[in-house]
Amino acid sequence: MSTGPIVFFGRNPSIMALVKNQLAGSGYEAEGFLEDAPLEARLAQGHIALLVLGGGIEDGTRLHLRERCEQLGIRLLEFYGGPETLVESVQNALL
């Protein structure tokens, strides 16, 4: 299993705050990004256990990030569920 923080990417600041709260409350180190360029810079640094993409990410960006994660060996979770399933989905993606 990869080690490092869970990085999450979305477009809605309110949802991003909820995601960070849920992940941190479950004991995960979590970093959130709302914009493409800072996320790309963070991916390039490595040491990421999982990238979680929110449902609001555009198709072109989503496709690019799938390819980027494959190149970098970063696990990817494309999450479309609600807050009640987030932590369980992350746990399953890290197995």
DOVO-583759 format. One record per atom (N, C-alpha, C, CB): residue in one letter; residue number from 0; atom name; x, y, z; chain. Coordinates in nm, 2 decimals. Glycine has a CB too. Layout:
REM residues N
SITE r   k  a      u      v      w c
SITE a NUM CA      X      Y      Z A
...
//
This chain:
REM residues 95
SITE r   k  a      u      v      w c
SITE m   0  N   0.08  -0.12   0.00 A
SITE m   0 CA   0.00   0.00   0.00 A
SITE m   0  C   0.09   0.12   0.00 A
SITE m   0 CB  -0.09   0.00   0.12 A
SITE s   1  N   0.05   0.22  -0.07 A
SITE s   1 CA   0.12   0.35  -0.08 A
SITE s   1  C   0.10   0.42   0.06 A
SITE s   1 CB   0.06   0.44  -0.19 A
SITE t   2  N   0.20   0.50   0.09 A
SITE t   2 CA   0.20   0.57   0.21 A
SITE t   2  C   0.19   0.72   0.17 A
SITE t   2 CB   0.32   0.55   0.31 A
SITE g   3  N   0.15   0.80   0.27 A
SITE g   3 CA   0.13   0.94   0.24 A
SITE g   3  C  -0.01   0.99   0.27 A
SITE g   3 CB   0.18   0.98   0.10 A
SITE p   4  N  -0.03   1.12   0.24 A
SITE p   4 CA  -0.16   1.17   0.27 A
SITE p   4  C  -0.26   1.13   0.16 A
SITE p   4 CB  -0.16   1.32   0.28 A
SITE i   5  N  -0.39   1.15   0.19 A
SITE i   5 CA  -0.49   1.14   0.09 A
SITE i   5  C  -0.51   1.28   0.04 A
SITE i   5 CB  -0.63   1.08   0.15 A
SITE v   6  N  -0.50   1.29  -0.09 A
SITE v   6 CA  -0.52   1.42  -0.16 A
SITE v   6  C  -0.66   1.42  -0.23 A
SITE v   6 CB  -0.41   1.45  -0.27 A
SITE f   7  N  -0.73   1.52  -0.21 A
SITE f   7 CA  -0.87   1.53  -0.27 A
SITE f   7  C  -0.88   1.65  -0.35 A
SITE f   7 CB  -0.98   1.51  -0.16 A
SITE f   8  N  -0.96   1.64  -0.46 A
SITE f   8 CA  -0.98   1.75  -0.56 A
SITE f   8  C  -1.13   1.76  -0.59 A
SITE f   8 CB  -0.90   1.72  -0.68 A
SITE g   9  N  -1.17   1.89  -0.58 A
SITE g   9 CA  -1.31   1.92  -0.61 A
SITE g   9  C  -1.33   2.06  -0.64 A
SITE g   9 CB  -1.40   1.88  -0.49 A
SITE r  10  N  -1.45   2.10  -0.67 A
SITE r  10 CA  -1.47   2.24  -0.72 A
SITE r  10  C  -1.56   2.32  -0.62 A
SITE r  10 CB  -1.54   2.24  -0.85 A
SITE n  11  N  -1.62   2.25  -0.52 A
SITE n  11 CA  -1.71   2.32  -0.43 A
SITE n  11  C  -1.64   2.34  -0.29 A
SITE n  11 CB  -1.84   2.24  -0.41 A
SITE p  12  N  -1.61   2.46  -0.25 A
SITE p  12 CA  -1.53   2.48  -0.12 A
SITE p  12  C  -1.61   2.42   0.00 A
SITE p  12 CB  -1.51   2.63  -0.10 A
SITE s  13  N  -1.74   2.43   0.00 A
SITE s  13 CA  -1.81   2.37   0.12 A
SITE s  13  C  -1.80   2.22   0.13 A
SITE s  13 CB  -1.96   2.41   0.11 A
SITE i  14  N  -1.81   2.16   0.01 A
SITE i  14 CA  -1.80   2.01   0.01 A
SITE i  14  C  -1.65   1.97   0.05 A
SITE i  14 CB  -1.84   1.95  -0.12 A
SITE m  15  N  -1.56   2.05   0.00 A
SITE m  15 CA  -1.42   2.02   0.02 A
SITE m  15  C  -1.39   2.03   0.18 A
SITE m  15 CB  -1.33   2.12  -0.05 A
SITE a  16  N  -1.45   2.13   0.24 A
SITE a  16 CA  -1.43   2.14   0.39 A
SITE a  16  C  -1.49   2.02   0.46 A
SITE a  16 CB  -1.49   2.27   0.44 A
SITE l  17  N  -1.60   1.97   0.41 A
SITE l  17 CA  -1.66   1.85   0.47 A
SITE l  17  C  -1.58   1.73   0.45 A
SITE l  17 CB  -1.80   1.83   0.41 A
SITE v  18  N  -1.52   1.72   0.33 A
SITE v  18 CA  -1.43   1.60   0.30 A
SITE v  18  C  -1.31   1.60   0.39 A
SITE v  18 CB  -1.39   1.60   0.16 A
SITE k  19  N  -1.25   1.72   0.41 A
SITE k  19 CA  -1.13   1.73   0.49 A
SITE k  19  C  -1.17   1.69   0.64 A
SITE k  19 CB  -1.07   1.87   0.49 A
SITE n  20  N  -1.28   1.74   0.68 A
SITE n  20 CA  -1.32   1.72   0.82 A
SITE n  20  C  -1.34   1.57   0.84 A
SITE n  20 CB  -1.45   1.79   0.85 A
SITE q  21  N  -1.41   1.50   0.75 A
SITE q  21 CA  -1.44   1.36   0.76 A
SITE q  21  C  -1.31   1.28   0.76 A
SITE q  21 CB  -1.53   1.31   0.65 A
SITE l  22  N  -1.22   1.31   0.66 A
SITE l  22 CA  -1.10   1.23   0.65 A
SITE l  22  C  -1.01   1.25   0.78 A
SITE l  22 CB  -1.02   1.27   0.53 A
SITE a  23  N  -0.99   1.38   0.82 A
SITE a  23 CA  -0.91   1.40   0.93 A
SITE a  23  C  -0.97   1.34   1.06 A
SITE a  23 CB  -0.89   1.56   0.95 A
SITE g  24  N  -1.10   1.35   1.07 A
SITE g  24 CA  -1.17   1.29   1.18 A
SITE g  24  C  -1.16   1.14   1.19 A
SITE g  24 CB  -1.32   1.33   1.18 A
SITE s  25  N  -1.13   1.08   1.08 A
SITE s  25 CA  -1.11   0.93   1.07 A
SITE s  25  C  -0.96   0.89   1.08 A
SITE s  25 CB  -1.17   0.88   0.94 A
SITE g  26  N  -0.88   0.99   1.11 A
SITE g  26 CA  -0.74   0.97   1.13 A
SITE g  26  C  -0.65   0.97   1.01 A
SITE g  26 CB  -0.72   0.83   1.19 A
SITE y  27  N  -0.70   1.02   0.90 A
SITE y  27 CA  -0.62   1.03   0.78 A
SITE y  27  C  -0.56   1.17   0.77 A
SITE y  27 CB  -0.71   1.00   0.65 A
SITE e  28  N  -0.44   1.18   0.72 A
SITE e  28 CA  -0.38   1.30   0.68 A
SITE e  28  C  -0.44   1.34   0.54 A
SITE e  28 CB  -0.22   1.30   0.67 A
SITE a  29  N  -0.49   1.46   0.53 A
SITE a  29 CA  -0.57   1.49   0.41 A
SITE a  29  C  -0.53   1.63   0.36 A
SITE a  29 CB  -0.72   1.48   0.43 A
SITE e  30  N  -0.52   1.64   0.23 A
SITE e  30 CA  -0.49   1.77   0.16 A
SITE e  30  C  -0.59   1.79   0.05 A
SITE e  30 CB  -0.34   1.78   0.11 A
SITE g  31  N  -0.65   1.91   0.05 A
SITE g  31 CA  -0.75   1.94  -0.05 A
SITE g  31  C  -0.71   2.04  -0.15 A
SITE g  31 CB  -0.88   1.97   0.01 A
SITE f  32  N  -0.76   2.03  -0.27 A
SITE f  32 CA  -0.73   2.13  -0.38 A
SITE f  32  C  -0.85   2.16  -0.46 A
SITE f  32 CB  -0.62   2.07  -0.47 A
SITE l  33  N  -0.87   2.29  -0.49 A
SITE l  33 CA  -0.98   2.34  -0.57 A
SITE l  33  C  -0.94   2.38  -0.71 A
SITE l  33 CB  -1.04   2.46  -0.50 A
SITE e  34  N  -0.81   2.39  -0.73 A
SITE e  34 CA  -0.76   2.44  -0.86 A
SITE e  34  C  -0.66   2.34  -0.92 A
SITE e  34 CB  -0.70   2.58  -0.85 A
SITE d  35  N  -0.66   2.33  -1.05 A
SITE d  35 CA  -0.58   2.23  -1.13 A
SITE d  35  C  -0.42   2.25  -1.10 A
SITE d  35 CB  -0.60   2.24  -1.27 A
SITE a  36  N  -0.37   2.37  -1.12 A
SITE a  36 CA  -0.23   2.39  -1.11 A
SITE a  36  C  -0.17   2.35  -0.98 A
SITE a  36 CB  -0.20   2.54  -1.14 A
SITE p  37  N  -0.23   2.39  -0.86 A
SITE p  37 CA  -0.17   2.35  -0.73 A
SITE p  37  C  -0.18   2.20  -0.72 A
SITE p  37 CB  -0.24   2.42  -0.62 A
SITE l  38  N  -0.29   2.14  -0.77 A
SITE l  38 CA  -0.30   1.99  -0.76 A
SITE l  38  C  -0.18   1.93  -0.84 A
SITE l  38 CB  -0.43   1.94  -0.80 A
SITE e  39  N  -0.16   1.97  -0.96 A
SITE e  39 CA  -0.06   1.92  -1.04 A
SITE e  39  C   0.08   1.93  -0.98 A
SITE e  39 CB  -0.05   1.99  -1.18 A
SITE a  40  N   0.11   2.04  -0.91 A
SITE a  40 CA   0.23   2.06  -0.84 A
SITE a  40  C   0.24   1.96  -0.73 A
SITE a  40 CB   0.25   2.20  -0.79 A
SITE r  41  N   0.13   1.94  -0.66 A
SITE r  41 CA   0.14   1.84  -0.55 A
SITE r  41  C   0.16   1.70  -0.59 A
SITE r  41 CB   0.01   1.85  -0.46 A
SITE l  42  N   0.09   1.66  -0.70 A
SITE l  42 CA   0.11   1.53  -0.76 A
SITE l  42  C   0.25   1.50  -0.80 A
SITE l  42 CB   0.02   1.51  -0.88 A
SITE a  43  N   0.32   1.60  -0.85 A
SITE a  43 CA   0.46   1.59  -0.89 A
SITE a  43  C   0.55   1.57  -0.78 A
SITE a  43 CB   0.50   1.72  -0.97 A
SITE q  44  N   0.51   1.61  -0.66 A
SITE q  44 CA   0.59   1.59  -0.54 A
SITE q  44  C   0.59   1.45  -0.49 A
SITE q  44 CB   0.55   1.68  -0.43 A
SITE g  45  N   0.49   1.37  -0.53 A
SITE g  45 CA   0.48   1.23  -0.49 A
SITE g  45  C   0.44   1.21  -0.34 A
SITE g  45 CB   0.61   1.16  -0.51 A
SITE h  46  N   0.46   1.09  -0.29 A
SITE h  46 CA   0.43   1.06  -0.15 A
SITE h  46  C   0.28   1.09  -0.13 A
SITE h  46 CB   0.52   1.13  -0.05 A
SITE i  47  N   0.19   1.02  -0.21 A
SITE i  47 CA   0.05   1.03  -0.19 A
SITE i  47  C  -0.01   0.89  -0.19 A
SITE i  47 CB  -0.01   1.12  -0.31 A
SITE a  48  N  -0.09   0.87  -0.09 A
SITE a  48 CA  -0.15   0.74  -0.08 A
SITE a  48  C  -0.27   0.72  -0.17 A
SITE a  48 CB  -0.20   0.71   0.07 A
SITE l  49  N  -0.35   0.83  -0.20 A
SITE l  49 CA  -0.47   0.82  -0.28 A
SITE l  49  C  -0.51   0.96  -0.32 A
SITE l  49 CB  -0.58   0.75  -0.20 A
SITE l  50  N  -0.56   0.97  -0.45 A
SITE l  50 CA  -0.62   1.09  -0.50 A
SITE l  50  C  -0.77   1.06  -0.51 A
SITE l  50 CB  -0.56   1.13  -0.64 A
SITE v  51  N  -0.85   1.14  -0.44 A
SITE v  51 CA  -0.99   1.13  -0.45 A
SITE v  51  C  -1.04   1.25  -0.54 A
SITE v  51 CB  -1.06   1.14  -0.31 A
SITE l  52  N  -1.11   1.21  -0.65 A
SITE l  52 CA  -1.17   1.31  -0.73 A
SITE l  52  C  -1.32   1.32  -0.70 A
SITE l  52 CB  -1.15   1.27  -0.88 A
SITE g  53  N  -1.37   1.44  -0.68 A
SITE g  53 CA  -1.51   1.47  -0.65 A
SITE g  53  C  -1.59   1.46  -0.78 A
SITE g  53 CB  -1.53   1.60  -0.59 A
SITE g  54  N  -1.72   1.45  -0.77 A
SITE g  54 CA  -1.81   1.43  -0.88 A
SITE g  54  C  -1.82   1.56  -0.97 A
SITE g  54 CB  -1.94   1.40  -0.83 A
SITE g  55  N  -1.77   1.67  -0.92 A
SITE g  55 CA  -1.78   1.80  -1.00 A
SITE g  55  C  -1.67   1.82  -1.09 A
SITE g  55 CB  -1.80   1.91  -0.91 A
SITE i  56  N  -1.57   1.73  -1.10 A
SITE i  56 CA  -1.46   1.75  -1.18 A
SITE i  56  C  -1.49   1.73  -1.33 A
SITE i  56 CB  -1.34   1.66  -1.14 A
SITE e  57  N  -1.46   1.82  -1.42 A
SITE e  57 CA  -1.49   1.81  -1.56 A
SITE e  57  C  -1.43   1.69  -1.62 A
SITE e  57 CB  -1.45   1.94  -1.63 A
SITE d  58  N  -1.49   1.64  -1.73 A
SITE d  58 CA  -1.45   1.51  -1.80 A
SITE d  58  C  -1.30   1.52  -1.85 A
SITE d  58 CB  -1.54   1.48  -1.91 A
SITE g  59  N  -1.27   1.63  -1.91 A
SITE g  59 CA  -1.13   1.64  -1.96 A
SITE g  59  C  -1.02   1.64  -1.85 A
SITE g  59 CB  -1.11   1.77  -2.04 A
SITE t  60  N  -1.05   1.71  -1.74 A
SITE t  60 CA  -0.96   1.71  -1.63 A
SITE t  60  C  -0.96   1.57  -1.56 A
SITE t  60 CB  -1.00   1.82  -1.53 A
SITE r  61  N  -1.07   1.51  -1.55 A
SITE r  61 CA  -1.08   1.38  -1.49 A
SITE r  61  C  -1.00   1.28  -1.57 A
SITE r  61 CB  -1.23   1.33  -1.49 A
SITE l  62  N  -1.01   1.28  -1.71 A
SITE l  62 CA  -0.93   1.19  -1.79 A
SITE l  62  C  -0.78   1.22  -1.78 A
SITE l  62 CB  -0.97   1.21  -1.94 A
SITE h  63  N  -0.74   1.34  -1.77 A
SITE h  63 CA  -0.60   1.38  -1.76 A
SITE h  63  C  -0.55   1.32  -1.62 A
SITE h  63 CB  -0.59   1.53  -1.76 A
SITE l  64  N  -0.63   1.34  -1.52 A
SITE l  64 CA  -0.58   1.29  -1.38 A
SITE l  64  C  -0.58   1.14  -1.37 A
SITE l  64 CB  -0.67   1.35  -1.28 A
SITE r  65  N  -0.67   1.07  -1.44 A
SITE r  65 CA  -0.66   0.93  -1.45 A
SITE r  65  C  -0.52   0.88  -1.51 A
SITE r  65 CB  -0.77   0.86  -1.53 A
SITE e  66  N  -0.49   0.95  -1.62 A
SITE e  66 CA  -0.36   0.92  -1.69 A
SITE e  66  C  -0.24   0.95  -1.60 A
SITE e  66 CB  -0.35   0.99  -1.82 A
SITE r  67  N  -0.25   1.07  -1.54 A
SITE r  67 CA  -0.14   1.12  -1.45 A
SITE r  67  C  -0.12   1.02  -1.33 A
SITE r  67 CB  -0.17   1.26  -1.40 A
SITE c  68  N  -0.23   0.98  -1.27 A
SITE c  68 CA  -0.21   0.89  -1.16 A
SITE c  68  C  -0.15   0.75  -1.20 A
SITE c  68 CB  -0.35   0.86  -1.09 A
SITE e  69  N  -0.19   0.71  -1.32 A
SITE e  69 CA  -0.14   0.58  -1.37 A
SITE e  69  C   0.01   0.60  -1.39 A
SITE e  69 CB  -0.21   0.54  -1.50 A
SITE q  70  N   0.05   0.71  -1.45 A
SITE q  70 CA   0.20   0.74  -1.48 A
SITE q  70  C   0.28   0.74  -1.35 A
SITE q  70 CB   0.21   0.87  -1.55 A
SITE l  71  N   0.22   0.80  -1.24 A
SITE l  71 CA   0.29   0.83  -1.12 A
SITE l  71  C   0.27   0.71  -1.02 A
SITE l  71 CB   0.24   0.95  -1.05 A
SITE g  72  N   0.18   0.62  -1.05 A
SITE g  72 CA   0.16   0.51  -0.95 A
SITE g  72  C   0.08   0.55  -0.83 A
SITE g  72 CB   0.29   0.45  -0.91 A
SITE i  73  N  -0.01   0.64  -0.85 A
SITE i  73 CA  -0.10   0.69  -0.74 A
SITE i  73  C  -0.23   0.63  -0.75 A
SITE i  73 CB  -0.11   0.85  -0.74 A
SITE r  74  N  -0.28   0.57  -0.64 A
SITE r  74 CA  -0.42   0.52  -0.65 A
SITE r  74  C  -0.52   0.63  -0.66 A
SITE r  74 CB  -0.45   0.44  -0.51 A
SITE l  75  N  -0.63   0.60  -0.73 A
SITE l  75 CA  -0.73   0.70  -0.76 A
SITE l  75  C  -0.87   0.65  -0.72 A
SITE l  75 CB  -0.73   0.73  -0.91 A
SITE l  76  N  -0.94   0.73  -0.66 A
SITE l  76 CA  -1.08   0.70  -0.62 A
SITE l  76  C  -1.17   0.82  -0.69 A
SITE l  76 CB  -1.10   0.69  -0.47 A
SITE e  77  N  -1.25   0.78  -0.78 A
SITE e  77 CA  -1.35   0.88  -0.83 A
SITE e  77  C  -1.48   0.86  -0.75 A
SITE e  77 CB  -1.37   0.85  -0.99 A
SITE f  78  N  -1.50   0.96  -0.67 A
SITE f  78 CA  -1.61   0.95  -0.57 A
SITE f  78  C  -1.73   1.03  -0.61 A
SITE f  78 CB  -1.55   0.99  -0.43 A
SITE y  79  N  -1.84   0.96  -0.62 A
SITE y  79 CA  -1.97   1.03  -0.65 A
SITE y  79  C  -2.07   1.01  -0.54 A
SITE y  79 CB  -2.02   0.97  -0.78 A
SITE g  80  N  -2.03   0.95  -0.43 A
SITE g  80 CA  -2.13   0.92  -0.32 A
SITE g  80  C  -2.14   1.04  -0.23 A
SITE g  80 CB  -2.08   0.80  -0.24 A
SITE g  81  N  -2.22   1.02  -0.13 A
SITE g  81 CA  -2.24   1.12  -0.03 A
SITE g  81  C  -2.15   1.11   0.09 A
SITE g  81 CB  -2.39   1.12   0.02 A
SITE p  82  N  -2.16   1.20   0.18 A
SITE p  82 CA  -2.07   1.20   0.30 A
SITE p  82  C  -2.07   1.07   0.38 A
SITE p  82 CB  -2.09   1.32   0.38 A
SITE e  83  N  -2.19   1.01   0.38 A
SITE e  83 CA  -2.21   0.89   0.46 A
SITE e  83  C  -2.12   0.77   0.41 A
SITE e  83 CB  -2.35   0.85   0.47 A
SITE t  84  N  -2.08   0.78   0.29 A
SITE t  84 CA  -2.00   0.66   0.23 A
SITE t  84  C  -1.85   0.70   0.20 A
SITE t  84 CB  -2.06   0.61   0.11 A
SITE l  85  N  -1.81   0.82   0.23 A
SITE l  85 CA  -1.68   0.87   0.19 A
SITE l  85  C  -1.57   0.78   0.26 A
SITE l  85 CB  -1.66   1.01   0.23 A
SITE v  86  N  -1.57   0.78   0.39 A
SITE v  86 CA  -1.46   0.71   0.46 A
SITE v  86  C  -1.45   0.56   0.42 A
SITE v  86 CB  -1.48   0.72   0.62 A
SITE e  87  N  -1.57   0.50   0.42 A
SITE e  87 CA  -1.57   0.35   0.37 A
SITE e  87  C  -1.51   0.34   0.23 A
SITE e  87 CB  -1.71   0.30   0.38 A
SITE s  88  N  -1.54   0.43   0.14 A
SITE s  88 CA  -1.49   0.42   0.01 A
SITE s  88  C  -1.34   0.44   0.00 A
SITE s  88 CB  -1.56   0.53  -0.08 A
SITE v  89  N  -1.29   0.54   0.08 A
SITE v  89 CA  -1.15   0.56   0.09 A
SITE v  89  C  -1.08   0.44   0.15 A
SITE v  89 CB  -1.12   0.68   0.18 A
SITE q  90  N  -1.13   0.38   0.26 A
SITE q  90 CA  -1.07   0.26   0.32 A
SITE q  90  C  -1.06   0.15   0.21 A
SITE q  90 CB  -1.16   0.21   0.44 A
SITE n  91  N  -1.17   0.13   0.14 A
SITE n  91 CA  -1.17   0.02   0.03 A
SITE n  91  C  -1.07   0.05  -0.08 A
SITE n  91 CB  -1.31   0.01  -0.03 A
SITE a  92  N  -1.05   0.18  -0.11 A
SITE a  92 CA  -0.96   0.21  -0.22 A
SITE a  92  C  -0.82   0.19  -0.18 A
SITE a  92 CB  -0.98   0.36  -0.26 A
SITE l  93  N  -0.79   0.20  -0.05 A
SITE l  93 CA  -0.66   0.18   0.01 A
SITE l  93  C  -0.62   0.03   0.03 A
SITE l  93 CB  -0.64   0.26   0.13 A
SITE l  94  N  -0.71  -0.06   0.02 A
SITE l  94 CA  -0.69  -0.20   0.04 A
SITE l  94  C  -0.60  -0.26  -0.07 A
SITE l  94 CB  -0.81  -0.28   0.04 A
//
